[in-house]
Amino acid sequence: FRSDWNQSASSVWLTSYCAKIFQDASFNEWENYIYIDPDVISMSVSWVLEHQMPEGSFYEVTWSPDRNANDSIAVPMDSQLYRD
């Protein structure tokens, strides 16, 4: 999945989040109200797993506007790094 507001590439975190929400919403008792194709969830999870590093972490393939989610724009000794 991707954000269309800036025509960005697909996002690992957004795809993961959507797969989780779609899985949560695909209960049998909800099928009369909403249907989510299980193949959409499977393809999403497969795509995310292609971006998993050998040690288990995932790498983002697109720009992230959230400073906390994007280490490449962190400033050394930034007070944001040391907050709880």
Helices and strands as residue ranges (DSSP letters): H 12-24, G 28-30, H 38-49, G 67-69, G 71-73, G 79-82
